[in-house]
Amino acid sequence: MRLFAIDAENNITAFPAAGQIPEGQEHFASEKELAKLAANWPGDRLLLIWNSFAGVAPFDELKPIKKFTDRKTAVARVWKAIQRLDAPAAPPAADVAPKVKRSRKAATAEPQAATAREGSKKAIVLDMLRRPDGASLKQIMAATDWQAHSVRGFISGAITKKMGLKVESFKSEKGERGYRITQ
């Protein structure tokens, strides 16, 4: 039989031996021992414990509640719920083969390079960056009506990371920041 420990934050953990339980945590091994501990707790602690279980695996079907009818019912329901912490994993069926998962989409021969929709801001920026002298930050801001941080983020995220293109950053003779796609 396993021992269960509860800490100050109402986290309940199952332990195989008493020596493994951290100091300062209350522990119990039966519903009766849990009831003894719960007798000294504030009334809403069992409610908080129950609601912390609700909706969390392996307690998916448990629903949060507003109150218990009495402390005895609360202890019984909490005890029944924490028994799942002690339950061993279900053994696999011996004669049943695992179900094979199949993709619904057909595989493509080669991944295609990402392209921009004609006339989109992405297409406009790509055209500007493909020019031999590239485009300045101010030019891109004027063409897209974006702020400087949006342009820099777009170049970093959409062009460099998502499309996999190499973008060179440089300073022009006027001292302006510029960008161009390198091959």
N, C-alpha and C positions, 0 to 999 in steps of 0.2 A: 504494500500500500504506500502511496506517495504522501508526502507532506506538502502542504500548501502554506505559503508565507504571504503576508500582506504588509505593504510598506505604508508610510505616512500619506502617500499620494494615491492610495487605494489600488495600487497595482498588485495583482495576485499572480504568483509564480508557483509552479509545481517543482518540487525537488525530490530526488530519489532517496536522500538520506538527510537526517537532521543536521549533520555536521556541515552541510553545504549551505544552509540558510544563513544569510548575513545577519550580523548582530543588529539589534534594535528593531527587527521585524517580528511581528506577532505571527505565530504559526499554529496550524490546526490540521488534523488528519481525518476528522469526521464531522458530520453535521452537528452533532452534540457539542463538540469543541468549538465550532464556529458560533453556535448559539451562545455559549459562555462568553466568548470574546465580544460578540455583538451586544450583549446585555450592558456593557460599559460604554458603548459607542453612542454618539449623538444620533438622534432619530433619522436624520437624512443621510447618514453615511452609507447604509445599505442601498438606499435609493440611488446615490451617486455611483456606487459600485455596479448596480444593475444597469444604469443608463450608460456607463462606460463600455459595457459589453454589447449593448444593443447595436445591431447593424455591422459589427466588426467580425471578420472571419475568425474562428469558426462559428460565430454566434449570429450569422446573417439573418436568421428569421426572428430573432428577439427584437421586440419593439420597445422604445423608451416609454416610461410611465411617469405619472405625476405623484403617485403615492401608493403604498402598500396598505392592505386592510389592517395588518398587524405585524409585529416583529417576527413572530413565528413563521408566518407565510413568507416574509421577506427572506429569512434565513433559508427556508426550504427551497425557494426558487433560485437563490444565489448558489446554494450548494449544488443543486441539480445542474446549473449552468457551468460551474467550474469543473464538473466531472469530465467535461470535454477536454480540458487541459491535460488530464491524466490518460485519456483514451489513446490506445496505440493506433497507428495508422492501419487502415483496412488492408489486409493482404490481397495481392493481385489475384485475379481469377486464373486458375491453372491452365485451362484448356481454351481460353479465349485469346485470340491474337489482338494486338492493339489496332485501333482503327487508324487507317492511313489518311492523313490530311492531304487534300489536293488543292492546288491553286485554281481559282476560278478564271484567272486571266492567262492567256497564252503568253509564253516567253517571247521576247523580241530578240532578234538576232544580234543587234548591236545597240547600245544606248546612243540616242541621238543627242547632239549638242543642243543645249537650251537656246531657244530663240525668243525674241521679243515680238509682241504683236505690233504690226505696222501702225505707226502714228502714236504709239504709246510713249510715255516719258522715258521708259526703259530703252526703247528703240532710239529716241532722240539722243540720250546720253551715250549709248553705244556708238552711234554715228559720230558724235563729237570726239569720243575717246579714240576712235580708229583713225582720225586724221593724223598725218605725219607729225604735226607739231602739237597734237593733243588738244586739250581745252583747259582753260583756267577755271578755278573754283568759281569766280564771279560769272563767267560765261555760262557755266552749268546752272548756277543759281538763277540767272536771268531766264534761261530757256525753260526751266522746270517750275519756277516760282517756289523753290524750296529754300530752306535756311541752310547755312553752311554745315551744321552738324548732320542734317538729313542727307546732304550730298555725300559727305564722308562715310556715313553709315551705309548708304546705298552702294557705294563703290566697294566697301569692305564686305558687306553681306551678300547682296544680290549678284554682283559682278565677279568678285574674287572668290568667295566661298561657294555660292550656288552654281555659278556658271563655270567656274574653274579657270577663268581668264587671268592672266598676269597683268597687273596695272602698275605702272611706274609713276611715282610721285616726284615732281621736280619743281624748282623755282625758275621762273622766267627771268629774262634780263631786267625786267621792270621790278622784280622782286615778288611777283604774284605766284601763288601756289598753283601748279598745273598737274594734270594727269593725262596719261596716254596708255593705250593697250600695247604691250610688247608681245612679240611672237616667240 
